[in-house]
Amino acid sequence: MRKAFILSLLVLFSIGNSEASRHNTIQGIRASTYESHTRVVVDLKAPFEYTQDRISDPDRLFFDLKGCLLPKKVKRSISIKDGILNTVRVAQYNRDTVRIVLDIHKLGKYYSFMLDDPYRLVIDVYSSRDALVHKPEKNQKKKYDDFQKQFNAVKTVVIDPGHGGKDPGAVGPRGLQEKDITLQVGKKLGKILKKEHGMNVVYTRKKDVFVPLNSRTHIANSHKADLFISVHVNSSRKRNTRGIETYFLNWTNDREAMRVAARENKISVKKMKKIQNETQFILADLARKNKNEESMRLAHSVQNSMITTLNKQYGKIENLGVKYALFYVLVGAQMPSILVEVSFISNKVEEKRLSTEAYKNKIAEAIAGGINAYISQSTLIVRPDTEIVPGG
């Protein structure tokens, strides 16, 4: 038997063994099949640590969850048989370790990460055939058609109003809550995209309810969306900080970008740095799989539209630019995806503006204008060497 490599990862929300709950339990296990990968989610009661390994004959992955117990109510086996995974099995490996085993049909790469509120271990397993998607096509016509579909046939946009329900997000000096602003702007944006641009719009939430971060991209993927737009409101301890910035998914060493991501991910900046250092090699591949270049183009288009539109009517609109960071809400999206921080709710002037319908209407119009510009500017250039690349 050929022994595979062993990779031990601290949890993204890492804690020491002394801090781990002695009574942590598995709450449930579920799996979803997508076009490019299969996602397995393990729900837990509390934070935990885990290790992972891959072994062969037969090929399988296993994850050991430390300090955990497996209740009788949890199913011990899930049959999948989707061409990537055959089954997922779970057992009490020893008195304080639960082992999750993934029986593999065909494996290319796999990634694991953790989320909290509620606590979950997320495992994405890609088929070996997924690598073929990134190889150059021999057939020029097919290549052209693929890009034509990608750039000129944007039909479905998923709008993600940040936070909601028990998660208010940032709160302004006068008590304005981020979750309310993002929902209002998101709905206004959706109406514009439907009425003026004829797009199909899907919302991750349409009322004041809590939606877990990974469920938001799941909604986008399940609807086979062409674009994913996550709307947020910024906040800073420096009350004079103001402006607009737009993000896409990638590794960063920019301190301010990391702070914003940490706040939206609901973890400390210290943990954010630790997470990035431990998952940098994963992020590079995630960025590629999540259409990194197109997300960047979309981000620039939306950012430029917001600054131009709002500056026509409001003074001192600070252009904080396009940045990138590890936002959990963008991880796993199978389409160009961005996160827009539309203003600083912590700034008294911008909080006051955010409380008005006129300002929120302008923000929605500006984002819609940026999306439309992104689509209309995505023309194709056919080069003599048969490469097709996005051009302007």
PEGIDA-V173917 format. One record per backbone hydrogen bond with DSSP energy under -1.0 kcal/mol. CO is the residue of the C=O (numbers start at 1). NH is the residue of the N-H. E is the energy in kcal/mol with one decimal. If there is no record, write none. Layout:
BEGIN
co=CO nh=NH e=E
co=CO nh=NH e=E
END
This chain:
BEGIN
co=5 nh=54 e=-1.0
co=7 nh=52 e=-1.4
co=16 nh=19 e=-1.2
co=16 nh=20 e=-1.1
co=21 nh=24 e=-1.1
co=24 nh=69 e=-1.7
co=25 nh=45 e=-1.7
co=28 nh=43 e=-2.7
co=30 nh=41 e=-2.8
co=32 nh=39 e=-3.0
co=37 nh=34 e=-3.0
co=38 nh=125 e=-2.8
co=39 nh=32 e=-2.6
co=40 nh=123 e=-2.9
co=41 nh=30 e=-2.3
co=42 nh=121 e=-2.3
co=43 nh=27 e=-3.1
co=43 nh=28 e=-1.2
co=49 nh=66 e=-2.6
co=51 nh=64 e=-2.3
co=52 nh=7 e=-1.3
co=53 nh=62 e=-2.4
co=55 nh=60 e=-2.6
co=59 nh=104 e=-1.9
co=60 nh=55 e=-2.4
co=61 nh=102 e=-3.1
co=62 nh=53 e=-1.9
co=63 nh=100 e=-2.7
co=64 nh=51 e=-1.6
co=65 nh=98 e=-2.0
co=69 nh=26 e=-2.1
co=71 nh=74 e=-1.1
co=76 nh=90 e=-2.3
co=78 nh=88 e=-2.2
co=84 nh=105 e=-3.0
co=85 nh=82 e=-1.5
co=86 nh=80 e=-3.2
co=87 nh=103 e=-2.5
co=88 nh=78 e=-2.5
co=89 nh=101 e=-3.4
co=91 nh=93 e=-1.1
co=91 nh=99 e=-2.7
co=94 nh=97 e=-1.2
co=96 nh=67 e=-1.7
co=96 nh=68 e=-1.3
co=97 nh=93 e=-1.3
co=97 nh=94 e=-1.5
co=98 nh=65 e=-3.2
co=99 nh=91 e=-1.9
co=100 nh=63 e=-2.5
co=101 nh=89 e=-3.1
co=102 nh=61 e=-2.1
co=103 nh=86 e=-3.3
co=109 nh=126 e=-3.3
co=111 nh=124 e=-2.6
co=113 nh=122 e=-3.2
co=115 nh=120 e=-2.7
co=119 nh=44 e=-2.7
co=120 nh=115 e=-2.0
co=121 nh=42 e=-2.7
co=122 nh=113 e=-2.1
co=123 nh=40 e=-2.9
co=124 nh=111 e=-2.3
co=125 nh=38 e=-2.5
co=126 nh=108 e=-4.0
co=127 nh=130 e=-1.3
co=129 nh=132 e=-1.3
co=130 nh=133 e=-1.1
co=131 nh=134 e=-1.0
co=132 nh=135 e=-1.4
co=139 nh=143 e=-2.0
co=140 nh=144 e=-2.5
co=141 nh=145 e=-2.6
co=142 nh=146 e=-2.4
co=143 nh=147 e=-2.0
co=144 nh=148 e=-2.9
co=145 nh=149 e=-2.4
co=146 nh=150 e=-2.0
co=147 nh=151 e=-3.0
co=148 nh=152 e=-2.3
co=155 nh=200 e=-3.2
co=156 nh=226 e=-2.9
co=156 nh=227 e=-1.3
co=157 nh=202 e=-2.3
co=158 nh=229 e=-2.8
co=159 nh=204 e=-2.1
co=160 nh=231 e=-2.5
co=164 nh=167 e=-2.0
co=167 nh=164 e=-3.2
co=168 nh=179 e=-2.2
co=170 nh=178 e=-2.9
co=172 nh=175 e=-1.9
co=176 nh=172 e=-2.9
co=177 nh=181 e=-1.6
co=178 nh=182 e=-2.7
co=179 nh=183 e=-1.3
co=180 nh=184 e=-2.1
co=181 nh=185 e=-2.9
co=182 nh=186 e=-2.4
co=183 nh=187 e=-2.2
co=184 nh=188 e=-2.0
co=185 nh=189 e=-2.7
co=186 nh=190 e=-2.3
co=187 nh=191 e=-2.1
co=188 nh=192 e=-1.9
co=189 nh=193 e=-2.5
co=190 nh=194 e=-2.1
co=191 nh=195 e=-2.8
co=192 nh=196 e=-2.5
co=193 nh=199 e=-2.4
co=200 nh=157 e=-2.6
co=202 nh=159 e=-2.8
co=207 nh=209 e=-2.1
co=214 nh=218 e=-1.3
co=215 nh=219 e=-1.9
co=216 nh=220 e=-1.6
co=217 nh=221 e=-2.9
co=218 nh=222 e=-2.7
co=219 nh=223 e=-1.5
co=220 nh=225 e=-2.4
co=221 nh=224 e=-1.4
co=227 nh=158 e=-2.6
co=228 nh=338 e=-2.2
co=229 nh=160 e=-3.3
co=230 nh=340 e=-3.0
co=231 nh=162 e=-2.6
co=232 nh=342 e=-2.6
co=234 nh=345 e=-2.5
co=238 nh=241 e=-2.1
co=244 nh=320 e=-2.1
co=245 nh=341 e=-2.8
co=246 nh=323 e=-2.6
co=247 nh=339 e=-2.3
co=248 nh=325 e=-1.6
co=254 nh=258 e=-2.3
co=255 nh=259 e=-1.9
co=256 nh=260 e=-2.2
co=257 nh=261 e=-2.3
co=258 nh=262 e=-2.5
co=259 nh=263 e=-2.2
co=260 nh=264 e=-2.4
co=261 nh=265 e=-2.5
co=262 nh=267 e=-2.5
co=268 nh=272 e=-2.2
co=269 nh=273 e=-2.4
co=270 nh=274 e=-1.8
co=271 nh=275 e=-2.7
co=272 nh=276 e=-2.2
co=273 nh=277 e=-2.3
co=274 nh=278 e=-1.7
co=275 nh=279 e=-1.4
co=279 nh=283 e=-2.6
co=280 nh=284 e=-1.8
co=282 nh=286 e=-2.7
co=283 nh=287 e=-2.8
co=284 nh=288 e=-1.3
co=285 nh=289 e=-2.6
co=286 nh=290 e=-1.9
co=287 nh=292 e=-1.3
co=288 nh=291 e=-1.2
co=291 nh=295 e=-2.6
co=292 nh=296 e=-2.1
co=293 nh=297 e=-2.1
co=294 nh=298 e=-2.6
co=295 nh=299 e=-2.4
co=296 nh=300 e=-2.3
co=297 nh=301 e=-2.2
co=298 nh=302 e=-2.5
co=299 nh=303 e=-2.6
co=300 nh=304 e=-2.6
co=301 nh=305 e=-1.9
co=302 nh=306 e=-2.3
co=303 nh=307 e=-2.3
co=304 nh=308 e=-2.4
co=305 nh=309 e=-2.6
co=306 nh=310 e=-2.4
co=307 nh=311 e=-1.9
co=310 nh=314 e=-3.1
co=318 nh=244 e=-2.3
co=318 nh=320 e=-1.0
co=321 nh=246 e=-1.6
co=323 nh=248 e=-1.4
co=325 nh=250 e=-1.1
co=325 nh=327 e=-1.3
co=327 nh=330 e=-1.6
co=330 nh=333 e=-1.6
co=336 nh=228 e=-1.9
co=338 nh=230 e=-2.5
co=339 nh=247 e=-3.2
co=340 nh=232 e=-2.9
co=341 nh=245 e=-1.7
co=343 nh=234 e=-2.8
co=344 nh=347 e=-1.2
co=347 nh=351 e=-3.1
co=348 nh=352 e=-2.0
co=349 nh=353 e=-1.9
co=350 nh=354 e=-2.6
co=353 nh=356 e=-1.8
co=356 nh=360 e=-1.6
co=357 nh=361 e=-2.5
co=358 nh=362 e=-2.0
co=359 nh=363 e=-2.2
co=360 nh=364 e=-2.2
co=361 nh=365 e=-2.5
co=362 nh=366 e=-2.5
co=363 nh=367 e=-2.5
co=364 nh=368 e=-2.4
co=365 nh=369 e=-2.4
co=366 nh=370 e=-2.1
co=367 nh=371 e=-2.3
co=368 nh=372 e=-2.5
co=369 nh=373 e=-2.3
co=370 nh=374 e=-2.2
co=371 nh=375 e=-2.0
co=372 nh=376 e=-2.6
co=373 nh=377 e=-2.2
co=377 nh=379 e=-2.0
co=379 nh=391 e=-2.0
co=381 nh=389 e=-1.4
co=383 nh=386 e=-2.0
co=387 nh=383 e=-2.2
co=389 nh=381 e=-1.6
END
